[in-house]
Amino acid sequence: MSLFGISGIRAVVDSWLIQLALKVGLVVGEKSNNVIIGCDTRTSSSSIKQAVIAGLLAAGSRCCDAGVVPTPTLALAAKDFDTGVMITASHNPPEYNGIKLLNPDGSAFDKNPADS
């Protein structure tokens, strides 16, 4: 199963996605010292965001919580950070959510880790 689509990770929200969010935070936190994170208004966004933040902090990264913001706003704000993390499922149905990783130039991570 491929985790990354054209716009990050997307899945139905369940315990697996929350555990994955923690793991994403750990991995990103190992490579990025300074991360900004934001989310959309989905009811599941807060729990996923907190799981990512827990991973980031456990890995020793600094984390700035931008709160509820549109994805383009977080992409612009990422210029002052090593990485941006947006919790959103965009146009998917409400039972979905996801994690979009952003480079400092606002572009999305490539699904090939060697390119990000």
N, C-alpha and C positions, 0 to 999 in steps of 0.2 A: 504494500500500500504506500503510495506516495503521500507524504505529509504536506508538501508545499504545492499549492496551485499557482496561478499567475499572480495571486495577491496574498501570499502568505499561507498560513495554516488555517483551515476551516473545518469544523466538525460539529456534530450535535454535542451540546454541553452535557457532560456526565463526569464521573470521577476520573475517568481516563484523561479527559482534556485538562482537568485541574492539575493532575499529576504531571502531565506533559508541560503545562505552563510553568510549574516549579522547575522542571528540568531545563526548559528553555532559559529561564532566568539564571540558573547555575552556569550554563554554557556561555551565554552572553556576558555574564559577570566575570568570567575567567578571561575574556578577551577585551572587554571594554571597562574602563575605569569610571566613566561618567555617562550615565544613561538617563534619558528622559522617557517617561511613559505616560500615555493618555488612553482614554477609552471613549466608547460611544455610550448611548443611554440604555442599552439592553440590560435587562435585570441581572443577567449573569456576568456582565462586564466587571463588576467590582470584585467578585470572588476570583476571577481569572487574573485580574490585575494584581491583586494581593498575593497570589501564588507566584507570579513572575517577580514581584518585588521581593518576596521572601528568598527566592533563588538568587537574585542579584545581590542582596545584602549578605547572604551566606557565602557568596563567592568573593566578597570584599569590595564590591562595586559601590560607588555613590549613585543614588537614584533620586531624580526630581520627578514628583508626581504632578503632571499638568492638569489632572482632573478630567472632566468631560470636555473634549475638544473635537473638532472635525479633523479628519486625517490630513488634509492639506496644511492645517495650522501646525500640527505636530511635525509634519515633514519640514516645514520652514524652521521651526524651533530646533530641530535636530542639528542644525548647523553649528550650534554651540556645545554639542555633545559628541561622544564617540559613537553612540548608537541611539536610535529612537525605537520605541516599542509601542505600537498602537493595538489596542484590544478592540476588535471590530469584526463583524461578519458582513459588513457592507449591505448588499442587497439580498442576502440569504434570508430564509424564513427565521422567525424569532427563536426557534429551538436551537439554532446554530450560534456559534461565536467563533472567534479566531484571534490569531496573533500575527501581526504584520511587523517585520523588522525593517528599519530604515537606516540607511547610511547617512553620514553628516551632510551630504549634498541633497538629501530628501528622497533619493531613489530607493526603491525596495531592494532588499537583499536578493541576490540571484539564488536559484535553488541549488546551484553548484557551489558548495562552501569555499572552494578554492578561489572563486571570483568575488567573494564578499569580504 
